[in-house]
Amino acid sequence: MPIVGQSIETGDWVSRFADDVIEESERRAPGKPVVVASGLSPSGPIHLGNLREVMTPHLVADELRRRGYQVRHLISWDDYDRYRKVPAGVAGVDESWAEHIGKPLTSVPAPNGSPYPNWSEHFKAAMVDSLAEMGVEFDGISQTAQYTSGVYREQILHAMRHRADIDAILDQYRTKPKAAKKQQSQKPLDEAEVEAAEGSGAAAEDDGSSGSAGYFPYKPYCGNCGKDLTTVTSYDDASTELTYSCGACGFAETVRLSEFNRGKLVWKVDWPMRWAYEGVVFEPSGVDHSSPGSSFQVGGQIVGIFGGEQPIGPMYAFVGISGMAKMSSSRGGVPTPADALKIMEPQLLRWLYARRRPNQSFKIAFDQEIQRLYDEWDKLDAKVADGSALPGDATGHARAVGTAAGDLPRTPRPMPYRTLASVADITAGHADQTLRILSELDPEQPLGSLDEVRPRFDKAEAWINTQVPADQRTIVREEPDSELLKSLDDRGRESLRLLLDGLAGHWSLDGLTHLVYGVPKVQAGFSADATPKELPAEIKTAQRSFFALLYHLLVGRDTGPRLPTLLLAVGQERVRALLGEQE
């Protein structure tokens, strides 16, 4: 695997950020491990938009490791955040979960049937598995564990002592118009983008409560009902005695904050506190966190109160989905990394995030576009193998196929995804028939086992089974279309005869490709080997008509899988029968 060097290519955003991080880290803490960070809220399915929060620092961290630096990539699981709403479309969840709104995510029951102890662990688990499959190395930090064990006690007391300073910073933004009102002329967010923004936690950017007792950047969870619908009514800095009341159940109590562990700093204070506590040098932020007055911008001022500095890092754009309507996860059908990894290899998913700068939006394909993406990837793979890839493309490829720790597992014989999908479609899961067809694609190098085309074949089969509607699946005719065969003119019958006469001698993927494209050429008086430049434009029209005839006779539709693949899948004997050779 190529080693990605420093600033190997001026267009490579990862190398440029790595340069910046090294410079910043040496200035702040020379000789110490570099700390990069991500934050994820397991408040529901962690989707592909959230994955950019992880992949951006992961790729930079991996580049630093390739250069020999020690790096910690922290993923802060914001599992002590409040449960805000019941997400739609989650199996095993109904409206009864609304009674838990306001509790920490780790205090909410997992969906019915889940093997996990609580809501947070249920949704975290799928993300952890996906990151492992993608080769993402990280240190996970549970904010529930941090807060309830008293790790942040001194930081909380410090924030309370400096609550007036924090309030003054926040007050600079409270009277400003919301960013959304300023940007009404911009293109509105689509449903996936709204889901992405909400999933990040930005929709609940609490900055604390101000009442008759003043401003407090800390919110207790109620000792009776467990919810955060509480108001601090008094606090004494000397004794750390804090009194609060609960708006949900009416409970009130006085506690010593120097001993109390059932609460947390509000988000706009919590985030910069953690930057200082962990010494974070690099952390990206979504567009929802980066508008004036939002958490990242305000945090840059609050972090100084804790003796730290704001991380450097880009604002990242949304990740869209094509074919999203076929999904059935959370509201809007926003799919998760686990959903994507069912239909694509981790190398392809890594490549999609690596090849675009963080501020560039892009789409992940769940529809037919995935076939074109795989074609593009395979072409790049071949160029890297023969040394003809451009430096920037080779760098992106290297970041996709592996990490500093080594290459990700690969499909031994990566046949074209569209071919594998077509075969999976036609065979409907019959392993023996699948192996026969795939072996006949290249008779000189037949497959010994389907394991040679795994996991790519499994991904293509999953795509067919989960993303292609039933009315678009390929069903080969059981009997010949006698009416259509009888209605053919001399030219139509001749085209079928030419095809049938050539079947035995062209029974491979390349051979059948040559044959089906060659029949209309021969009928027009040209050689089957004639190139497009040697042929009149009418030949393309003749080829399309011939292909449509074959599709109707084989599968009863105008279109279908690529004809050479379809012919191999149907098999010679059945092709001959359906094309009327025995009539």
C-alpha positions as CSV (number, residue, x, y, z in Angstrom):
1,M,0.0,0.0,0.0
2,P,1.5,3.4,-0.9
3,I,2.5,5.5,2.0
4,V,1.0,9.0,1.9
5,G,3.7,11.5,2.4
6,Q,3.6,15.1,3.6
7,S,1.8,17.4,1.2
8,I,2.1,14.7,-1.5
9,E,-0.4,16.6,-3.7
10,T,-1.5,20.2,-3.4
11,G,-5.1,19.3,-4.0
12,D,-5.2,16.8,-1.1
13,W,-7.1,18.3,1.7
14,V,-6.1,15.6,4.2
15,S,-2.4,16.3,3.9
16,R,-2.9,20.1,4.1
17,F,-4.9,19.7,7.4
18,A,-2.3,17.3,8.7
19,D,0.4,20.0,8.1
20,D,-1.7,22.5,10.0
21,V,-2.4,20.1,12.9
22,I,1.3,19.3,13.3
23,E,2.2,23.0,13.4
24,E,-0.6,23.8,15.9
25,S,0.2,20.7,18.1
26,E,3.9,21.6,18.3
27,R,2.9,25.1,19.3
28,R,0.5,24.0,22.0
29,A,2.0,20.8,23.4
30,P,5.3,19.8,21.7
31,G,6.2,16.2,22.0
32,K,2.8,15.0,23.2
33,P,0.3,12.8,21.3
34,V,-1.9,14.8,19.0
35,V,-5.6,14.9,20.0
36,V,-8.3,15.0,17.4
37,A,-12.0,14.7,18.3
38,S,-15.5,13.8,17.1
39,G,-18.8,14.0,19.0
40,L,-21.8,11.7,18.4
41,S,-25.1,11.7,20.0
42,P,-26.7,8.2,20.1
43,S,-30.2,9.8,20.3
44,G,-31.4,7.6,17.4
45,P,-29.9,5.9,14.3
46,I,-26.4,7.5,13.8
47,H,-26.6,8.2,10.1
48,L,-24.3,8.8,7.2
49,G,-24.3,12.6,7.7
50,N,-23.0,12.0,11.3
51,L,-20.3,9.8,9.8
52,R,-18.6,12.8,8.3
53,E,-18.0,14.0,11.9
54,V,-15.9,10.9,12.4
55,M,-14.3,10.4,8.9
56,T,-12.9,14.0,8.7
57,P,-10.7,13.7,11.8
58,H,-10.1,10.0,11.2
59,L,-8.5,10.7,7.8
60,V,-6.3,13.4,9.3
61,A,-5.3,11.3,12.3
62,D,-4.5,8.4,9.9
63,E,-2.2,10.7,7.8
64,L,-0.4,11.8,11.0
65,R,0.1,8.1,12.0
66,R,1.5,7.4,8.6
67,R,4.0,10.2,9.2
68,G,5.0,8.6,12.5
69,Y,3.1,10.8,15.0
70,Q,1.2,9.5,18.0
71,V,-2.5,10.4,17.7
72,R,-5.6,10.0,19.9
73,H,-8.8,10.2,18.0
74,L,-11.5,10.8,20.6
75,I,-15.1,10.0,19.9
76,S,-17.2,11.6,22.6
77,W,-20.4,9.7,23.0
78,D,-22.9,12.4,24.1
79,D,-25.0,9.8,25.9
80,Y,-25.6,12.1,28.9
81,D,-27.6,14.4,26.7
82,R,-31.3,14.6,27.2
83,Y,-33.7,12.4,25.3
84,R,-35.4,15.0,23.1
85,K,-38.0,13.2,21.1
86,V,-39.3,9.8,20.0
87,P,-37.8,9.2,16.5
88,A,-40.2,7.8,13.9
89,G,-39.6,4.5,12.1
90,V,-37.5,2.8,14.7
91,A,-38.5,-0.8,15.2
92,G,-39.6,-1.7,18.7
93,V,-40.4,1.9,19.7
94,D,-43.8,3.5,20.1
95,E,-45.2,6.7,21.6
96,S,-44.9,5.3,25.1
97,W,-41.2,6.3,24.9
98,A,-42.4,9.9,25.1
99,E,-42.6,9.5,28.9
100,H,-38.8,9.4,29.0
101,I,-38.3,12.8,27.2
102,G,-35.9,14.8,29.4
103,K,-34.0,11.9,30.8
104,P,-30.3,11.1,29.9
105,L,-30.1,8.8,26.9
106,T,-28.5,6.2,29.1
107,S,-31.6,6.2,31.3
108,V,-34.0,5.5,28.5
109,P,-35.0,1.9,27.8
110,A,-33.7,0.4,24.6
111,P,-36.2,-0.5,21.8
112,N,-38.2,-3.6,22.5
113,G,-36.2,-6.8,21.6
114,S,-32.8,-5.1,21.8
115,P,-30.0,-7.0,23.6
116,Y,-28.6,-3.7,24.9
117,P,-29.2,-2.2,28.4
118,N,-30.4,1.2,27.3
119,W,-31.3,3.5,24.4
120,S,-27.8,4.9,24.0
121,E,-26.0,1.6,23.9
122,H,-28.5,0.3,21.4
123,F,-27.7,2.9,18.8
124,K,-24.0,3.2,19.7
125,A,-23.4,-0.5,19.0
126,A,-24.3,-0.3,15.3
127,M,-21.9,2.6,14.8
128,V,-19.1,0.9,16.7
129,D,-19.4,-2.2,14.4
130,S,-19.5,0.0,11.3
131,L,-16.4,1.9,12.3
132,A,-14.5,-1.3,13.0
133,E,-15.4,-2.6,9.5
134,M,-14.1,0.7,8.0
135,G,-10.8,0.5,9.9
136,V,-11.5,3.6,12.1
137,E,-9.3,3.5,15.2
138,F,-10.6,5.6,18.1
139,D,-10.9,6.1,21.9
140,G,-14.5,6.2,22.9
141,I,-15.6,8.4,25.9
142,S,-19.0,8.0,27.5
143,Q,-20.1,11.4,28.8
144,T,-22.5,9.6,31.2
145,A,-19.4,7.9,32.7
146,Q,-17.5,11.1,32.8
147,Y,-20.2,13.1,34.6
148,T,-21.6,10.5,36.9
149,S,-18.1,9.5,38.2
150,G,-17.1,13.1,39.0
151,V,-14.4,13.4,36.4
152,Y,-15.5,16.9,35.5
153,R,-16.2,18.1,39.1
154,E,-13.6,20.8,39.1
155,Q,-14.6,22.0,35.7
156,I,-18.2,22.3,36.8
157,L,-17.3,24.2,39.9
158,H,-15.0,26.5,37.8
159,A,-17.8,27.2,35.4
160,M,-20.2,28.1,38.3
161,R,-17.6,30.4,39.8
162,H,-17.2,32.1,36.4
163,R,-20.9,32.0,35.4
164,A,-21.1,35.8,35.1
165,D,-18.2,35.7,32.5
166,I,-19.9,32.9,30.6
167,D,-23.2,34.8,30.7
168,A,-21.6,37.9,29.3
169,I,-20.2,36.0,26.4
170,L,-23.5,34.3,25.6
171,D,-25.4,37.6,26.0
172,Q,-23.5,39.0,23.0
173,Y,-25.5,36.6,20.8
174,R,-28.8,36.3,22.5
175,T,-30.2,39.5,21.0
176,K,-28.9,38.8,17.5
177,P,-31.3,37.4,14.8
178,K,-31.1,33.7,14.4
179,A,-28.9,32.6,11.5
180,A,-31.8,30.9,9.9
181,K,-33.7,34.2,9.5
182,K,-30.7,35.8,7.9
183,Q,-30.4,33.0,5.4
184,Q,-34.0,32.7,4.2
185,S,-32.9,33.5,0.7
186,Q,-30.7,30.4,0.6
187,K,-31.9,27.0,-0.6
188,P,-34.0,25.4,2.1
189,L,-32.7,22.2,3.7
190,D,-34.2,19.0,2.4
191,E,-35.6,16.4,4.8
192,A,-32.3,14.5,5.0
193,E,-30.4,17.7,5.9
194,V,-33.0,18.6,8.5
195,E,-32.5,15.1,10.0
196,A,-28.8,15.5,9.9
197,A,-28.9,18.9,11.7
198,E,-31.2,17.5,14.4
199,G,-29.2,14.4,14.8
200,S,-26.1,16.4,15.6
201,G,-27.7,17.9,18.7
202,A,-27.6,21.4,17.2
203,A,-31.4,21.7,17.5
204,A,-31.1,21.8,21.3
205,E,-28.1,24.1,21.8
206,D,-29.0,25.1,25.4
207,D,-27.0,27.9,26.9
208,G,-28.3,27.7,30.4
209,S,-31.0,29.3,32.4
210,S,-31.4,32.8,33.7
211,G,-33.9,33.6,36.4
212,S,-34.3,35.7,39.5
213,A,-31.3,33.9,41.1
214,G,-29.1,34.8,38.0
215,Y,-27.5,32.7,35.3
216,F,-26.3,29.1,35.8
217,P,-24.5,27.0,33.1
218,Y,-25.3,23.8,34.9
219,K,-28.5,21.7,34.8
220,P,-29.2,18.9,37.3
221,Y,-31.2,15.8,36.4
222,C,-34.1,15.5,38.9
223,G,-33.6,13.2,41.8
224,N,-37.2,12.1,41.7
225,C,-38.2,11.8,38.0
226,G,-34.8,11.7,36.4
227,K,-35.6,14.5,33.9
228,D,-33.7,17.7,33.2
229,L,-36.8,20.0,33.4
230,T,-35.1,21.6,36.4
231,T,-34.3,25.2,37.4
232,V,-31.5,26.2,39.7
233,T,-33.0,28.6,42.3
234,S,-29.8,29.3,44.3
235,Y,-26.1,28.5,44.5
236,D,-23.5,29.4,47.1
237,D,-19.9,29.5,45.8
238,A,-18.3,29.0,49.2
239,S,-20.3,25.9,50.2
240,T,-21.2,24.8,46.7
241,E,-24.7,24.3,48.0
242,L,-27.2,24.3,45.0
243,T,-30.9,24.3,45.2
244,Y,-33.1,23.3,42.3
245,S,-36.7,22.5,41.6
246,C,-38.2,20.3,38.9
247,G,-40.9,21.6,36.5
248,A,-42.0,18.1,35.6
249,C,-42.8,16.6,39.0
250,G,-42.4,19.5,41.5
251,F,-39.5,17.8,43.3
252,A,-37.0,20.2,44.9
253,E,-33.8,19.6,46.9
254,T,-30.5,21.2,48.0
255,V,-27.2,19.4,47.2
256,R,-23.5,20.1,47.4
257,L,-22.2,20.4,43.9
258,S,-18.7,19.4,45.2
259,E,-20.2,16.0,45.8
260,F,-23.2,15.8,43.4
261,N,-22.8,13.9,40.1
262,R,-26.3,13.9,38.6
263,G,-26.2,16.8,36.2
264,K,-24.1,18.3,33.4
265,L,-22.9,21.6,32.0
266,V,-25.2,23.0,29.3
267,W,-24.0,22.2,25.8
268,K,-22.5,25.6,24.8
269,V,-20.3,25.4,27.9
270,D,-19.8,21.6,28.0
271,W,-18.2,21.5,24.5
272,P,-15.5,24.1,25.1
273,M,-14.9,22.7,28.6
274,R,-14.0,19.3,26.9
275,W,-11.7,21.0,24.4
276,A,-9.7,22.3,27.3
277,Y,-9.9,19.2,29.4
278,E,-8.8,16.8,26.6
279,G,-6.4,19.2,24.8
280,V,-8.2,18.9,21.5
281,V,-6.2,20.3,18.6
282,F,-8.4,19.3,15.6
283,E,-12.2,18.9,15.5
284,P,-14.5,19.6,12.6
285,S,-18.0,21.1,13.0
286,G,-21.1,20.8,10.9
287,V,-22.7,23.8,9.3
288,D,-25.4,23.7,11.9
289,H,-22.8,24.4,14.6
290,S,-20.9,27.1,12.7
291,S,-23.4,30.0,12.2
292,P,-23.0,33.2,14.2
293,G,-23.9,32.6,17.8
294,S,-23.9,28.8,17.5
295,S,-22.0,26.5,19.8
296,F,-18.7,26.3,17.9
297,Q,-18.4,30.1,17.5
298,V,-19.4,30.9,21.1
299,G,-17.2,28.0,22.3
300,G,-14.2,29.7,20.8
301,Q,-14.7,32.5,23.4
302,I,-15.8,30.3,26.4
303,V,-12.9,27.9,26.1
304,G,-10.5,30.5,27.4
305,I,-12.3,30.5,30.7
306,F,-11.2,26.9,31.1
307,G,-7.6,27.7,30.1
308,G,-7.8,26.1,26.7
309,E,-7.9,27.0,23.0
310,Q,-10.5,26.3,20.4
311,P,-9.5,23.4,18.0
312,I,-8.7,24.1,14.4
313,G,-10.9,22.3,11.9
314,P,-13.2,22.8,9.0
315,M,-16.9,23.3,8.7
316,Y,-18.2,20.2,7.0
317,A,-21.2,20.1,4.5
318,F,-24.1,17.8,4.5
319,V,-24.1,14.3,3.0
320,G,-27.1,13.6,0.8
321,I,-28.5,10.3,-0.3
322,S,-29.7,9.2,-3.7
323,G,-32.4,6.5,-3.6
324,M,-33.2,7.4,0.0
325,A,-37.0,6.8,-0.4
326,K,-36.4,3.1,-0.5
327,M,-34.9,3.1,3.0
328,S,-37.0,2.6,6.1
329,S,-34.9,3.7,9.1
330,S,-35.6,7.0,10.9
331,R,-37.8,9.8,9.8
332,G,-36.9,10.8,6.3
333,G,-35.3,7.5,5.7
334,V,-31.8,8.7,6.5
335,P,-29.7,5.6,6.3
336,T,-26.8,4.7,8.6
337,P,-23.3,3.5,7.9
338,A,-24.5,0.0,8.7
339,D,-27.1,0.4,5.9
340,A,-24.4,1.5,3.5
341,L,-22.0,-1.2,4.4
342,K,-24.7,-3.8,3.6
343,I,-24.5,-2.8,-0.1
344,M,-20.9,-1.5,-0.5
345,E,-17.5,-2.5,0.6
346,P,-15.8,-0.3,3.2
347,Q,-13.2,0.8,0.7
348,L,-15.8,2.5,-1.4
349,L,-17.5,4.2,1.5
350,R,-14.1,5.5,2.8
351,W,-13.3,6.8,-0.7
352,L,-16.6,8.8,-0.9
353,Y,-15.6,10.7,2.2
354,A,-11.9,11.0,1.4
355,R,-12.1,12.3,-2.2
356,R,-14.3,15.4,-1.3
357,R,-13.1,18.3,0.8
358,P,-15.1,18.6,4.0
359,N,-16.9,21.8,2.8
360,Q,-18.1,20.0,-0.3
361,S,-21.5,18.2,-0.1
362,F,-21.9,14.9,-1.9
363,K,-24.4,12.0,-2.2
364,I,-24.1,8.4,-1.3
365,A,-26.0,6.2,-3.8
366,F,-28.5,3.6,-2.7
367,D,-30.1,3.5,-6.2
368,Q,-28.7,2.5,-9.7
369,E,-26.0,5.2,-9.3
370,I,-24.1,2.8,-7.0
371,Q,-23.2,0.8,-10.2
372,R,-21.6,3.8,-11.8
373,L,-19.7,4.6,-8.6
374,Y,-18.3,1.1,-8.5
375,D,-17.3,1.3,-12.2
376,E,-15.4,4.6,-11.4
377,W,-13.8,2.9,-8.4
378,D,-12.7,-0.1,-10.4
379,K,-11.1,2.1,-13.1
380,L,-9.2,4.0,-10.4
381,D,-8.1,0.7,-8.8
382,A,-6.8,-0.5,-12.2
383,K,-4.9,2.8,-12.8
384,V,-3.3,2.6,-9.4
385,A,-2.3,-1.0,-10.1
386,D,-0.6,-0.1,-13.4
387,G,0.9,3.2,-12.2
388,S,-1.1,5.5,-14.4
389,A,-3.2,7.1,-11.7
390,L,-2.8,10.8,-11.1
391,P,-1.0,11.6,-7.8
392,G,-4.1,13.0,-6.1
393,D,-6.2,10.1,-7.2
394,A,-3.6,7.6,-6.0
395,T,-3.6,9.3,-2.7
396,G,-7.3,9.2,-2.3
397,H,-7.2,5.5,-3.2
398,A,-4.6,4.8,-0.6
399,R,-6.7,6.4,2.0
400,A,-9.6,4.3,1.0
401,V,-8.1,0.9,0.8
402,G,-6.3,1.0,4.2
403,T,-4.9,2.9,7.1
404,A,-1.5,3.3,8.8
405,A,-2.2,-0.1,10.5
406,G,-2.5,-1.9,7.1
407,D,-4.9,-2.7,4.3
408,L,-8.6,-3.4,4.8
409,P,-9.7,-6.9,3.8
410,R,-10.5,-7.0,0.0
411,T,-12.5,-9.1,-2.4
412,P,-9.9,-11.5,-4.0
413,R,-11.5,-11.2,-7.5
414,P,-13.4,-8.0,-7.7
415,M,-15.7,-8.6,-10.6
416,P,-17.8,-5.6,-11.8
417,Y,-20.5,-4.7,-9.2
418,R,-23.2,-4.4,-11.9
419,T,-22.4,-7.8,-13.2
420,L,-22.6,-9.4,-9.8
421,A,-25.8,-7.5,-9.1
422,S,-27.3,-8.8,-12.4
423,V,-26.3,-12.4,-11.6
424,A,-27.7,-12.1,-8.1
425,D,-30.9,-10.7,-9.5
426,I,-31.3,-13.5,-12.1
427,T,-30.4,-16.4,-9.8
428,A,-32.4,-15.2,-6.8
429,G,-29.9,-16.7,-4.4
430,H,-29.1,-20.1,-5.9
431,A,-25.4,-20.5,-5.1
432,D,-24.7,-23.3,-7.6
433,Q,-26.2,-21.4,-10.5
434,T,-24.4,-18.2,-9.4
435,L,-21.1,-20.0,-9.4
436,R,-21.7,-21.5,-12.8
437,I,-22.5,-18.1,-14.3
438,L,-19.6,-16.3,-12.7
439,S,-17.2,-19.1,-13.8
440,E,-18.5,-18.7,-17.4
441,L,-17.7,-15.0,-17.4
442,D,-14.0,-15.9,-17.9
443,P,-13.8,-19.6,-18.8
444,E,-10.0,-19.5,-18.8
445,Q,-10.0,-18.5,-15.1
446,P,-13.1,-20.1,-13.6
447,L,-14.0,-19.5,-10.0
448,G,-13.3,-22.3,-7.6
449,S,-15.7,-20.8,-5.0
450,L,-18.0,-17.9,-4.4
451,D,-15.6,-16.8,-1.6
452,E,-13.3,-15.5,-4.3
453,V,-15.9,-12.7,-5.1
454,R,-16.9,-12.1,-1.5
455,P,-17.7,-9.7,0.1
456,R,-18.4,-7.8,-3.0
457,F,-20.9,-10.3,-4.3
458,D,-22.7,-10.3,-0.9
459,K,-23.0,-6.5,-1.1
460,A,-24.4,-6.6,-4.6
461,E,-26.9,-9.3,-3.7
462,A,-28.0,-7.2,-0.7
463,W,-28.5,-4.2,-2.9
464,I,-30.7,-6.2,-5.3
465,N,-32.7,-7.7,-2.4
466,T,-33.2,-4.5,-0.4
467,Q,-33.0,-1.5,-2.8
468,V,-34.4,-2.7,-6.1
469,P,-38.3,-2.7,-6.2
470,A,-40.0,-6.0,-7.0
471,D,-41.3,-4.7,-10.3
472,Q,-37.8,-4.0,-11.5
473,R,-36.4,-7.4,-10.7
474,T,-35.5,-9.7,-13.6
475,I,-37.7,-12.7,-14.1
476,V,-36.7,-15.0,-17.0
477,R,-39.6,-16.3,-19.1
478,E,-40.7,-19.9,-18.5
479,E,-41.9,-20.4,-22.0
480,P,-41.1,-18.8,-25.4
481,D,-43.2,-15.8,-26.5
482,S,-44.7,-17.6,-29.5
483,E,-46.8,-14.7,-30.7
484,L,-43.7,-12.4,-30.8
485,L,-41.6,-15.0,-32.6
486,K,-44.4,-15.6,-35.2
487,S,-44.7,-11.9,-35.8
488,L,-41.0,-11.4,-36.7
489,D,-40.1,-10.3,-40.3
490,D,-37.2,-11.9,-42.2
491,R,-34.7,-9.4,-40.7
492,G,-35.8,-10.2,-37.2
493,R,-35.5,-14.0,-37.7
494,E,-32.1,-13.6,-39.4
495,S,-30.8,-11.6,-36.4
496,L,-31.8,-14.4,-34.0
497,R,-30.3,-17.0,-36.3
498,L,-27.0,-15.1,-36.4
499,L,-27.0,-14.9,-32.6
500,L,-27.9,-18.6,-32.1
501,D,-25.2,-19.7,-34.6
502,G,-22.6,-17.8,-32.7
503,L,-23.5,-18.8,-29.1
504,A,-21.4,-21.9,-28.6
505,G,-18.2,-20.2,-30.0
506,H,-18.7,-17.0,-28.0
507,W,-19.8,-18.3,-24.6
508,S,-17.9,-15.9,-22.3
509,L,-18.6,-12.4,-21.2
510,D,-16.2,-10.9,-23.7
511,G,-17.3,-13.3,-26.5
512,L,-21.0,-12.6,-26.0
513,T,-20.4,-8.9,-25.8
514,H,-18.7,-9.1,-29.2
515,L,-21.5,-11.3,-30.6
516,V,-24.6,-9.2,-29.5
517,Y,-23.0,-6.0,-30.8
518,G,-21.8,-7.7,-33.9
519,V,-25.1,-9.1,-35.2
520,P,-26.5,-5.8,-36.4
521,K,-23.2,-4.9,-38.0
522,V,-23.1,-8.2,-40.0
523,Q,-26.7,-7.7,-41.0
524,A,-25.8,-4.3,-42.4
525,G,-23.0,-5.7,-44.4
526,F,-20.1,-4.8,-42.1
527,S,-17.6,-6.9,-40.2
528,A,-18.5,-7.8,-36.6
529,D,-15.1,-6.2,-35.7
530,A,-15.9,-2.9,-37.3
531,T,-15.3,0.1,-34.9
532,P,-17.9,2.8,-34.3
533,K,-15.9,5.2,-36.5
534,E,-16.3,2.8,-39.4
535,L,-20.0,2.5,-39.0
536,P,-23.0,4.8,-40.0
537,A,-25.1,6.2,-37.2
538,E,-28.0,3.9,-38.2
539,I,-26.1,0.9,-36.7
540,K,-26.7,2.2,-33.2
541,T,-30.4,2.3,-33.9
542,A,-30.3,-1.2,-35.2
543,Q,-28.4,-2.4,-32.1
544,R,-31.0,-0.8,-29.8
545,S,-33.8,-2.5,-31.7
546,F,-32.0,-5.9,-31.6
547,F,-31.4,-5.6,-27.9
548,A,-35.0,-4.7,-27.2
549,L,-36.1,-7.8,-29.1
550,L,-33.8,-10.0,-27.1
551,Y,-35.0,-8.5,-23.8
552,H,-38.7,-9.1,-24.8
553,L,-38.0,-12.7,-25.7
554,L,-35.9,-13.4,-22.6
555,V,-37.5,-11.4,-19.8
556,G,-40.6,-9.8,-21.3
557,R,-39.4,-6.2,-20.9
558,D,-37.7,-3.5,-23.0
559,T,-34.6,-3.5,-20.8
560,G,-32.8,-5.6,-18.3
561,P,-29.4,-6.6,-17.1
562,R,-26.5,-6.3,-19.6
563,L,-27.3,-8.8,-22.3
564,P,-24.0,-10.8,-22.2
565,T,-24.5,-11.3,-18.5
566,L,-28.2,-12.1,-19.0
567,L,-27.4,-14.7,-21.7
568,L,-24.8,-16.4,-19.5
569,A,-27.3,-16.4,-16.6
570,V,-30.1,-18.0,-18.6
571,G,-27.8,-20.6,-20.0
572,Q,-27.3,-21.8,-23.6
573,E,-30.0,-24.4,-23.7
574,R,-32.7,-22.2,-22.3
575,V,-31.6,-19.2,-24.5
576,R,-32.0,-21.4,-27.5
577,A,-35.5,-22.5,-26.4
578,L,-36.7,-18.9,-25.7
579,L,-35.3,-17.6,-28.9
580,G,-37.3,-20.1,-30.9
581,E,-34.5,-22.5,-32.1
582,Q,-36.7,-25.5,-31.6
583,E,-39.8,-24.0,-33.3
